[in-house]
């Protein structure tokens, strides 16, 4: 890998007409990809659903509440199950969950479709909510620690999960869930990076020889200098949110 960015390889330089012709050919594949995504979403809407106990307890700002309460009166709920390393300092919390959660900001468009978005942390409330406040996040935040066996039945606890629910009166149903790269549905950074010439710059990508690919297994894509990348801007800008006491030592 070149040390000087000016030494990175670049695409061939061509005239405008050649560039446009190549782009038009790629656009055919992009449109096909979009249509296939629409078709998959249509199939997703036709999945069966499974009943979930709406009285399953969570812990929030005002103490114990239920899964049904987390809907906030709306018809649907999207819950992100945040991995949590109990008792660990802020720099050691999950960089992937931090990356994805940081990108969920404006909730009004969810609400306009009768959907509530919430974080279900897999750790204790009091400990994890300090991290939420440090990061400046505003979405509803609950601890699901004591109910994970019920809510994630058959799935691996301690991993990120994105789960969708539907409410019919007081009856609650699970309609969809995903994990691993499926959680990229929350992300816009990668989507935009994928449009650039060097992409995500990660070592798994199929890129030409000479393209920068210094993120991956040996240089974590979400972590730098001992912290999740999203934390650095808050520290450097003296983020107005309350930094956890002894932020280098406690969550």
C-alpha positions as CSV (number, residue, x, y, z in Angstrom):
1,X,0.0,0.0,0.0
2,X,1.5,3.4,-1.0
3,X,2.3,5.8,1.8
4,X,1.5,8.8,-0.3
5,X,-2.2,9.1,-1.3
6,X,-1.0,10.6,-4.6
7,X,0.4,7.2,-5.5
8,X,-2.9,5.4,-5.3
9,X,-4.0,3.9,-8.5
10,X,-6.9,5.6,-10.3
11,X,-9.3,4.7,-13.1
12,X,-8.4,5.3,-16.7
13,X,-9.0,8.8,-18.0
14,X,-11.3,9.0,-21.0
15,X,-13.4,11.5,-22.8
16,X,-16.9,12.4,-21.7
17,X,-18.7,10.3,-24.3
18,X,-16.8,7.2,-23.3
19,X,-17.4,7.8,-19.6
20,X,-21.1,8.3,-20.2
21,X,-21.4,5.2,-22.2
22,X,-19.7,3.1,-19.5
23,X,-21.9,4.7,-16.9
24,X,-25.1,4.0,-18.9
25,X,-24.2,0.4,-19.1
26,X,-23.7,0.2,-15.4
27,X,-27.0,2.0,-14.8
28,X,-28.8,-0.9,-16.4
29,X,-27.4,-3.2,-13.7
30,X,-28.1,-0.6,-11.0
31,X,-31.8,-0.4,-12.0
32,X,-32.0,-4.1,-12.1
33,X,-30.6,-4.2,-8.6
34,X,-33.1,-1.7,-7.4
35,X,-36.0,-3.6,-8.9
36,X,-34.8,-6.8,-7.3
37,X,-34.6,-5.0,-4.0
38,X,-38.2,-3.9,-4.5
39,X,-39.2,-7.5,-5.2
40,X,-37.4,-8.8,-2.1
41,X,-39.2,-6.1,0.0
42,X,-42.5,-7.2,-1.5
43,X,-41.8,-10.8,-0.4
44,X,-40.7,-9.5,3.0
45,X,-44.1,-7.9,3.4
46,X,-45.8,-11.2,2.7
47,X,-43.9,-13.2,5.4
48,X,-46.0,-14.9,8.1
49,X,-45.6,-13.6,11.6
50,X,-45.2,-15.1,15.0
51,X,-46.8,-14.0,18.3
52,X,-44.7,-12.4,21.0
53,X,-45.7,-11.8,24.6
54,X,-46.5,-8.1,24.7
55,X,-46.1,-8.1,28.5
56,X,-42.4,-9.0,28.2
57,X,-40.6,-6.5,30.5
58,X,-38.1,-3.9,29.6
59,X,-36.4,-1.2,31.6
60,X,-36.5,2.5,30.6
61,X,-36.3,6.0,31.9
62,X,-39.2,5.6,34.3
63,X,-38.4,2.0,35.4
64,X,-40.1,-1.2,34.2
65,X,-42.4,-1.2,31.2
66,X,-43.5,-3.7,28.6
67,X,-42.8,-4.5,25.0
68,X,-46.3,-3.2,24.2
69,X,-45.4,0.1,25.9
70,X,-42.4,0.5,23.7
71,X,-44.7,0.9,20.6
72,X,-45.6,4.3,22.1
73,X,-49.2,3.7,20.8
74,X,-48.1,3.2,17.2
75,X,-48.8,0.2,15.1
76,X,-45.3,-1.0,14.3
77,X,-42.0,-1.1,16.1
78,X,-38.4,-1.4,14.8
79,X,-36.0,-2.5,17.6
80,X,-32.3,-2.5,17.3
81,X,-30.7,-5.0,19.8
82,X,-27.6,-3.2,20.9
83,X,-24.6,-5.4,22.0
84,X,-23.3,-4.4,25.4
85,X,-20.1,-5.2,27.2
86,X,-21.2,-4.9,30.8
87,X,-18.8,-3.1,33.1
88,X,-16.5,-2.0,30.3
89,X,-15.4,1.6,29.6
90,X,-16.8,3.7,26.8
91,X,-13.8,3.1,24.5
92,X,-14.4,-0.7,24.7
93,X,-18.1,-0.7,23.8
94,X,-19.2,-2.2,20.5
95,X,-17.9,-0.2,17.6
96,X,-20.3,-1.8,15.1
97,X,-23.4,-1.0,17.2
98,X,-22.0,2.5,17.7
99,X,-21.5,3.0,14.0
100,X,-25.0,1.9,13.1
101,X,-26.8,3.7,15.9
102,X,-25.0,6.9,15.3
103,X,-26.7,7.1,11.9
104,X,-30.3,6.9,13.2
105,X,-31.2,10.5,13.9
106,X,-34.5,11.8,12.4
107,X,-37.4,9.7,13.6
108,X,-40.3,11.8,12.2
109,X,-40.4,9.9,9.0
110,X,-40.9,6.6,10.9
111,X,-43.6,8.2,13.0
112,X,-45.4,9.5,9.9
113,X,-45.8,5.8,8.9
114,X,-47.1,4.8,12.3
115,X,-43.7,3.2,13.2
116,X,-41.7,3.6,16.4
117,X,-37.9,3.1,16.4
118,X,-36.2,2.1,19.7
119,X,-32.9,0.7,20.9
120,X,-33.2,-2.5,23.0
121,X,-29.8,-2.6,24.8
122,X,-28.6,-6.1,25.8
123,X,-27.0,-4.6,28.9
124,X,-28.3,-2.9,32.1
125,X,-30.2,0.4,31.7
126,X,-28.4,2.7,34.0
127,X,-25.0,1.8,32.7
128,X,-25.9,1.8,29.0
129,X,-28.0,5.0,29.0
130,X,-25.0,7.0,30.2
131,X,-23.3,5.8,27.0
132,X,-26.4,6.9,24.9
133,X,-26.2,10.3,26.5
134,X,-22.5,10.6,26.0
135,X,-23.0,9.8,22.3
136,X,-25.8,12.4,22.0
137,X,-28.4,9.9,20.8
138,X,-32.1,10.8,21.3
139,X,-34.0,7.7,20.3
140,X,-36.0,5.7,22.9
141,X,-33.6,3.5,24.8
142,X,-34.5,0.5,26.9
143,X,-32.7,-2.4,28.5
144,X,-33.9,-5.8,27.4
145,X,-31.3,-7.7,29.4
146,X,-33.6,-9.7,31.5
147,X,-35.9,-10.7,28.6
148,X,-33.5,-11.6,25.9
149,X,-34.3,-15.3,26.1
150,X,-37.9,-14.5,25.3
151,X,-37.3,-11.7,22.7
152,X,-34.5,-13.4,20.8
153,X,-35.6,-17.0,21.2
154,X,-33.5,-19.2,18.9
155,X,-31.0,-16.5,18.1
156,X,-27.6,-15.7,19.5
157,X,-27.7,-13.3,22.4
158,X,-24.8,-10.9,22.3
159,X,-25.0,-10.1,18.6
160,X,-26.6,-7.2,16.9
161,X,-30.2,-7.8,15.7
162,X,-32.7,-5.7,13.9
163,X,-36.3,-6.9,14.7
164,X,-39.6,-5.6,13.4
165,X,-42.9,-6.0,15.3
166,X,-46.6,-5.4,14.5
167,X,-49.3,-4.5,17.2
168,X,-52.9,-5.5,16.9
169,X,-54.6,-4.0,19.9
170,X,-52.7,-5.6,22.8
171,X,-51.4,-8.5,20.7
172,X,-47.8,-8.2,19.5
173,X,-46.2,-10.1,16.6
174,X,-42.7,-10.4,15.2
175,X,-42.7,-9.9,11.4
176,X,-39.0,-9.8,10.4
177,X,-35.5,-9.9,11.8
178,X,-32.0,-9.8,10.5
179,X,-28.4,-9.6,11.8
180,X,-24.8,-9.2,10.6
181,X,-24.7,-7.4,7.2
182,X,-28.5,-7.2,7.2
183,X,-28.2,-4.5,9.8
184,X,-26.6,-2.3,7.1
185,X,-30.2,-1.3,6.5
186,X,-29.6,1.3,9.2
187,X,-26.5,2.7,7.4
188,X,-26.0,5.5,5.0
189,X,-22.3,6.0,5.3
190,X,-21.4,2.7,3.5
191,X,-24.1,3.3,0.9
192,X,-22.5,6.6,0.0
193,X,-19.0,5.3,0.2
194,X,-20.0,2.5,-2.3
195,X,-20.6,5.3,-4.8
196,X,-17.0,6.6,-4.6
197,X,-14.1,5.5,-6.7
198,X,-12.3,3.8,-3.8
199,X,-15.5,2.4,-2.1
200,X,-15.3,1.4,1.6
201,X,-11.6,0.8,1.3
202,X,-12.0,-2.5,3.1
203,X,-10.0,-5.6,2.3
204,X,-13.0,-7.8,1.4
205,X,-13.9,-5.6,-1.6
206,X,-13.3,-6.6,-5.2
207,X,-11.2,-3.6,-6.2
208,X,-8.5,-3.2,-8.9
209,X,-4.8,-3.5,-8.0
210,X,-3.4,-0.4,-6.4
211,X,-6.7,0.7,-4.8
212,X,-6.5,1.7,-1.1
213,X,-7.8,-1.2,1.1
214,X,-6.4,-0.5,4.5
215,X,-9.6,-1.2,6.5
216,X,-10.6,-4.7,7.6
217,X,-9.4,-7.5,9.8
218,X,-6.2,-5.8,10.9
219,X,-7.5,-2.2,10.9
220,X,-11.1,-2.4,12.2
221,X,-13.5,-0.4,9.9
222,X,-15.4,1.1,12.9
223,X,-12.6,1.6,15.4
224,X,-9.4,3.8,15.5
225,X,-6.9,4.7,18.1
226,X,-8.6,2.5,20.7
227,X,-12.1,3.9,20.3
228,X,-15.1,3.5,18.1
229,X,-14.6,6.1,15.4
230,X,-17.9,7.9,16.2
231,X,-16.6,8.8,19.7
232,X,-13.7,10.9,18.5
233,X,-15.8,13.8,17.0
234,X,-17.6,14.1,20.3
235,X,-14.4,14.2,22.4
236,X,-12.6,16.6,20.0
237,X,-15.6,19.0,19.9
238,X,-16.2,18.9,23.6
239,X,-19.7,17.4,22.9
240,X,-22.2,19.2,25.1
241,X,-23.8,15.9,26.2
242,X,-22.7,14.6,29.6
243,X,-19.4,12.7,29.2
244,X,-19.5,9.7,31.6
245,X,-17.5,10.2,34.7
246,X,-13.9,9.1,34.0
247,X,-14.8,8.5,30.4
248,X,-11.5,6.6,29.9
249,X,-12.5,4.2,32.6
250,X,-16.3,3.9,32.8
251,X,-19.1,3.5,30.3
